[in-house]
Amino acid sequence: MPPPVGQPAGGFGYGYARPCNTCGQATGSGFACAFCGQLTFAPPGVTLASAGRRLGGLLLDSVLGVVTLGIGWLIWSVIVWSDGLTPAKQLLGMRVVKPETGMKATWGTMFLREVIGRWLGSIVSFFTLGIIYFMILWDKNNQELWDKVAGTVVVYDPNGVLR
Ligand SMILES: [Zn+2]
């Protein structure tokens, strides 16, 4: 679904004074309502994916990688990247989206996020003793370094509203 017309690009700062469509609270300065997690640019029911669900996805992607001997997971990944997914995200109802457009990430954006972003993350991790991996816990949009690199957020969209 296309975003409402007239939203500023970037989105930071957007939404401060605007009440949340779902809970009615002031949404705060992030892409999602600080109270209920509803994304300001997405239809009702689409929320920012929680750190717990993201961690679950990380573990599930690792397990899937092992049980498919790596290659199965890799092939699965490059197929579903075009839908803003990884194998675990597909199974757990998460999707990678671009806040500027409100649309799922393209294959190129996923390549940037999953390959360049995570490679950069591993380098930064070396110099920060792994602390960078916990960025999701203090970032208001639950972004990891590879999300910043690709300009993406991860949403929980169990009904597949965003496509
Ligand atoms: Zn809300």
Residues whose N, C-alpha, C, O or C-beta is under 5 A from the ligand:
A	BS01	ZN	C20 T22 C23 G24 C33 F35 C36 G37 Q38
